[in-house]
Amino acid sequence: MATGQRVYLDYQATTPVDPRVLEAMLPYFTLQYGNAASVQHEFGRTAAEAVETARERVARLVGARAQEIVFTSGATESNNLALKGLATREEGPRRIVTSPTEHKSVLDVLASLRLQGFEIVELPVDSMGRVGLHDLETALRTPTLVVSIMAANNEIGTLAPLEEIGRLCRAANSLFHCDATQWAGKLPLEVATTCIDLLSMSAHKMYGPKGVGALYVRREVQSRMKPLLDGGGHERGLRSGTLNVPACVGMGVACEIAEASMVADADRLRRLSRLFLGDIEAGIPDVAVNGHPDERIPGNLNLHFPHVNAEDLMLIVPDVAVSSGSACSAASPEPSHVLRAIGLSYEQAECCVRVGVGRFTSEADVHYAAQRLIEGVALVRGITAGRPTEKVRV
Ligand code: PMP
């Protein structure tokens, strides 16, 4: 590491704030610091207008109406609000259908609803991480309050067939909640054509600031929800609390940029991923790619290096930021629940890394990172030759 170079390839964990986003946010920290609810004076009205512009931009990204967007603190809160908000108020069936590869902010909410008497049905996924449409159709023969299935998986990148899932939900009279945190801003998305009733998003996955997100709630569904936070009745009564105006502005601009540059960005990221994978395959012939080969988030790869413990690899190559699991489960010592659900053994799951390129990754970055990982894999294999490499489960 004589060059002192560092390469960030963890864009599914978070993204840097785009300089255009930061620039748009700055005045709302210093000059335009009004409370967006204080519409009796100019300061408040300016803040409120900025929030409404941001709301329109977020709505446009997913083909929604501005009144259907609720600002939250991020996708974790959006997922909590969507599912607990419905479960608390709804008098419909106490049954929810989901998949085992959801983010923990869905799975853990559902675990707590299970304790409250909800039936939680987890459909199996195939080796790419997709639920079977036939399984979903069968599950929906029993009346179901809501189906919660993510748009794109944050670890293996696999995209879900949203239109088909949405159609089945609508036909069965069940609501469809979609955690689109990893899809929104990267690929086109229309809530109407996908029959999505509730959709979670987060700004920091699309070059916006951390700590702000949104939940789309279809207008007709809003009255069926109960807020998580009681208070001043902000956000159409669904999320009380003074809005973080600079963050909302940032999310709005991030959505606007994403909408304009999505197609070109996606092409570029796919190309960078292919370059990276080409280098890796040349240096590590037994590498395997987890997840769907094509139907995946542009720029995402999840790689299995047989017999190379990912934590060891990351220690040996500290100048390349990749991930051995999702950042949100980083507190858990268990290997990824997603990799286990697609059929990898405990030991195999410990030998996988997620590599995510993004808007600010260069070609030089991917070549450098691939070279460093090839050296790292050889080193780990050399050090551990003749010994079991995977950590033993105790
Ligand atoms: N869902 C998915 C699919 C995610 O990738 C993440 C972030 N890792 C979240 C939800 C949580 O988002 P936030 O960090 O905004 O709470």
Boltz pocket constraint, residues with backbone or C-beta under 6 A from the ligand:
constraints:
  - pocket:
      binder: B
      contacts: [[A, 12], [A, 13], [A, 73], [A, 74], [A, 75], [A, 76], [A, 77], [A, 103], [A, 105], [A, 150], [A, 152], [A, 153], [A, 154], [A, 179], [A, 181], [A, 182], [A, 201], [A, 202], [A, 203], [A, 212], [A, 213], [A, 326], [A, 327], [A, 328]]
      max_distance: 6.0
